[in-house]
């Protein structure tokens, strides 16, 4: 499965702040199937949508 990264947010947001989740919710309200995933290597939250599968 491949995915397209729409936006990247640092993991160090203030307590109670969820900017990646808020951004993903806005994209979902616009009809995009956005999901938040954690990139452990860069310590960031990524908002992604499914991309074309490269078979």
DSSP file (Angstrom, degrees, kcal/mol; ACC not computed):
  #  RESIDUE AA STRUCTURE BP1 BP2  ACC     N-H-->O    O-->H-N    N-H-->O    O-->H-N    TCO  KAPPA ALPHA  PHI   PSI    X-CA   Y-CA   Z-CA
    1    1 A X              0   0    0      0, 0.0     2,-0.3     0, 0.0    51,-0.1   0.000 360.0 360.0 360.0 133.5    0.0    0.0    0.0
    2    2 A X        -     0   0    0     49,-0.4    49,-2.4     2,-0.0     2,-0.3  -0.787 360.0-164.3-111.9 160.8    1.3    3.4   -0.9
    3    3 A X  E     -A   50   0A   0     -2,-0.3     2,-0.5    47,-0.3    47,-0.2  -0.985  17.5-131.8-143.4 151.8    0.3    6.7    0.6
    4    4 A X  E     -A   49   0A   0     45,-3.0    45,-2.1    -2,-0.3     2,-0.6  -0.915  24.4-133.7-104.2 127.9    0.6   10.4   -0.2
    5    5 A X  E     +A   48   0A   0     -2,-0.5    43,-0.2    43,-0.2     3,-0.1  -0.718  23.8 178.7 -83.5 121.2    1.7   12.7    2.6
    6    6 A X  E     -     0   0A   0     41,-3.3     2,-0.3    -2,-0.6    -1,-0.2   0.845  66.2  -7.2 -87.2 -39.5   -0.4   15.8    2.8
    7    7 A X  E     -A   47   0A   0     40,-1.2    40,-2.7     2,-0.0     2,-0.4  -0.988  57.2-142.9-157.3 156.7    1.2   17.5    5.8
    8    8 A X  E     -A   46   0A   0     -2,-0.3     2,-0.4    38,-0.2    38,-0.2  -0.987  14.6-171.8-128.8 135.5    3.8   16.8    8.5
    9    9 A X  E     -A   45   0A   0     36,-2.9    36,-3.2    -2,-0.4     4,-0.1  -0.992  27.9-114.4-129.4 133.2    3.5   17.9   12.2
   10   10 A X  E     -A   44   0A   0     -2,-0.4     3,-0.4    34,-0.2    34,-0.2  -0.336  22.3-129.2 -63.4 148.0    6.3   17.7   14.8
   11   11 A X  S    S+     0   0    0     32,-1.9     2,-0.4     1,-0.2    -1,-0.1   0.598  92.5  82.9 -74.9 -10.7    5.4   15.3   17.7
   12   12 A X        +     0   0    0     31,-0.2    -1,-0.2     3,-0.0     3,-0.1  -0.112  58.0 146.2 -90.2  38.5    6.2   17.9   20.3
   13   13 A X        -     0   0    0     -2,-0.4     3,-0.1    -3,-0.4     4,-0.1  -0.351  59.4 -86.9 -69.5 154.7    2.9   19.9   20.3
   14   14 A X    >   -     0   0    0      1,-0.1     3,-2.2     2,-0.1    -1,-0.1  -0.224  59.5 -80.5 -59.0 152.1    1.7   21.3   23.6
   15   15 A X  T 3  S+     0   0    0      1,-0.3    -1,-0.1    -3,-0.1     3,-0.1  -0.287 119.5  19.5 -55.9 132.8   -0.4   19.1   25.8
   16   16 A X  T 3  S+     0   0    0      1,-0.3     2,-0.5    -3,-0.1    -1,-0.3   0.410  98.0 115.2  85.9  -1.8   -4.0   18.9   24.6
   17   17 A X    <   +     0   0    0     -3,-2.2    -1,-0.3    -4,-0.1     2,-0.2  -0.891  36.0 175.6-103.9 128.7   -3.1   20.2   21.2
   18   18 A X     >  +     0   0    0     -2,-0.5     4,-2.4     1,-0.1     5,-0.2  -0.550  10.4 161.1-129.0  66.3   -3.6   17.8   18.3
   19   19 A X  H  > S+     0   0    0      1,-0.2     4,-2.5     2,-0.2     5,-0.2   0.849  76.3  52.0 -61.7 -35.6   -2.8   19.7   15.1
   20   20 A X  H  > S+     0   0    0      2,-0.2     4,-2.5     1,-0.2    -1,-0.2   0.930 112.0  46.1 -66.1 -43.8   -2.4   16.6   12.9
   21   21 A X  H  > S+     0   0    0      2,-0.2     4,-2.3     1,-0.2    -2,-0.2   0.891 113.2  50.0 -64.5 -39.5   -5.7   15.2   14.0
   22   22 A X  H  X S+     0   0    0     -4,-2.4     4,-2.0     2,-0.2    -2,-0.2   0.914 111.7  47.9 -65.2 -42.9   -7.4   18.6   13.4
   23   23 A X  H  X S+     0   0    0     -4,-2.5     4,-2.1    -5,-0.2    -2,-0.2   0.920 112.0  49.4 -63.3 -44.3   -5.9   18.9   10.0
   24   24 A X  H  X S+     0   0    0     -4,-2.5     4,-2.6     1,-0.2    10,-0.3   0.887 108.8  53.1 -63.0 -39.2   -6.9   15.4    9.1
   25   25 A X  H  X S+     0   0    0     -4,-2.3     4,-2.1     1,-0.2    -1,-0.2   0.891 107.9  51.0 -63.4 -39.2  -10.5   16.1   10.3
   26   26 A X  H  X S+     0   0    0     -4,-2.0     4,-1.0     2,-0.2    -1,-0.2   0.910 110.9  48.3 -63.8 -41.8  -10.7   19.1    8.0
   27   27 A X  H  <>S+     0   0    0     -4,-2.1     5,-2.4     1,-0.2     3,-0.5   0.904 110.5  51.2 -65.2 -40.8   -9.5   17.0    5.0
   28   28 A X  H ><5S+     0   0    0     -4,-2.6     3,-1.5     1,-0.2    -1,-0.2   0.880 105.3  56.0 -64.0 -36.4  -12.1   14.3    5.8
   29   29 A X  H 3<5S+     0   0    0     -4,-2.1    -1,-0.2     1,-0.3    -2,-0.2   0.782 105.9  52.5 -64.4 -25.6  -14.8   17.0    6.0
   30   30 A X  T 3<5S-     0   0    0     -4,-1.0    -1,-0.3    -3,-0.5    -2,-0.2   0.423 129.0 -99.0 -88.3  -0.3  -13.8   18.0    2.4
   31   31 A X  T < 5S+     0   0    0     -3,-1.5     2,-0.4     1,-0.3    -3,-0.2   0.465  81.3 129.5  99.5   2.4  -14.1   14.3    1.3
   32   32 A X      < -     0   0    0     -5,-2.4     2,-2.0    -6,-0.1    -1,-0.3  -0.749  62.1-128.4 -89.7 137.8  -10.5   13.1    1.4
   33   33 A X        +     0   0    0     -2,-0.4    17,-0.4    17,-0.1     2,-0.1  -0.383  44.0 175.8 -81.4  62.7   -9.9    9.9    3.3
   34   34 A X        -     0   0    0     -2,-2.0     2,-0.3   -10,-0.3    15,-0.2  -0.430   9.2-176.9 -76.8 142.2   -7.1   11.4    5.5
   35   35 A X  E     -B   48   0A   0     13,-2.5    13,-3.1    -2,-0.1     2,-0.5  -0.963  21.9-128.8-134.6 149.8   -5.4    9.4    8.3
   36   36 A X  E     +B   47   0A   0     -2,-0.3     2,-0.3    11,-0.2    11,-0.2  -0.884  29.7 174.6-102.4 131.0   -2.8   10.3   10.8
   37   37 A X  E     -B   46   0A   0      9,-2.7     9,-3.3    -2,-0.5     2,-0.5  -0.924  28.4-120.0-129.6 157.5    0.3    8.1   11.2
   38   38 A X  E     -B   45   0A   0     -2,-0.3     2,-0.9     7,-0.2     7,-0.2  -0.857  11.7-154.9-100.9 128.8    3.4    8.4   13.3
   39   39 A X  E  >> -B   44   0A   0      5,-3.4     5,-1.7    -2,-0.5     4,-1.1  -0.872  10.6-172.8 -98.9 100.6    6.8    8.5   11.6
   40   40 A X  T  45S+     0   0    0     -2,-0.9    -1,-0.2     1,-0.2     3,-0.1   0.834  78.7  61.5 -65.1 -33.8    9.1    7.2   14.3
   41   41 A X  T  45S+     0   0    0      1,-0.2    -1,-0.2    -3,-0.1    -2,-0.0   0.884 119.1  25.9 -62.3 -39.3   12.3    7.9   12.3
   42   42 A X  T  45S-     0   0    0     -3,-0.4    -1,-0.2     2,-0.2    -2,-0.2   0.423 103.1-124.9-104.1   0.1   11.6   11.7   12.2
   43   43 A X  T  <5 +     0   0    0     -4,-1.1   -32,-1.9     1,-0.2     2,-0.3   0.947  68.9 124.4  54.1  53.0    9.4   11.9   15.4
   44   44 A X  E   < -AB  10  39A   0     -5,-1.7    -5,-3.4   -34,-0.2     2,-0.5  -0.968  62.9-123.0-140.3 153.8    6.6   13.5   13.4
   45   45 A X  E     -AB   9  38A   0    -36,-3.2   -36,-2.9    -2,-0.3     2,-0.4  -0.850  28.8-156.6 -94.9 133.9    2.9   12.9   12.7
   46   46 A X  E     -AB   8  37A   0     -9,-3.3    -9,-2.7    -2,-0.5     2,-0.6  -0.924  10.8-146.9-113.7 135.3    2.0   12.6    9.1
   47   47 A X  E     +AB   7  36A   0    -40,-2.7   -41,-3.3    -2,-0.4   -40,-1.2  -0.910  34.4 176.9 -97.5 119.0   -1.4   13.2    7.6
   48   48 A X  E     -AB   5  35A   0    -13,-3.1   -13,-2.5    -2,-0.6     2,-0.3  -0.852  25.2-160.6-126.0 156.7   -1.7   10.8    4.6
   49   49 A X  E     -A    4   0A   0    -45,-2.1   -45,-3.0    -2,-0.3   -15,-0.1  -0.948  44.1 -86.8-127.1 152.3   -4.2    9.7    2.0
   50   50 A X  E     -A    3   0A   0    -17,-0.4   -47,-0.3    -2,-0.3     2,-0.2  -0.315  47.4-158.6 -58.9 139.1   -4.1    6.5    0.1
   51   51 A X        -     0   0    0    -49,-2.4   -49,-0.4     1,-0.1     2,-0.1  -0.585  33.1 -70.0-109.8 176.2   -2.0    6.7   -3.1
   52   52 A X        -     0   0    0     -2,-0.2     2,-0.4   -51,-0.1    -1,-0.1  -0.446  52.1-117.3 -67.1 139.5   -2.0    4.6   -6.2
   53   53 A X        -     0   0    0     -2,-0.1     2,-1.1   -52,-0.1    -1,-0.1  -0.641  17.2-142.7 -77.6 129.8   -0.6    1.1   -5.7
   54   54 A X              0   0    0     -2,-0.4    -1,-0.1     1,-0.2    -2,-0.0  -0.770 360.0 360.0 -93.7  92.6    2.5    0.5   -7.7
   55   55 A X              0   0    0     -2,-1.1    -1,-0.2     0, 0.0    -2,-0.0   0.462 360.0 360.0 -80.4 360.0    2.0   -3.1   -8.8
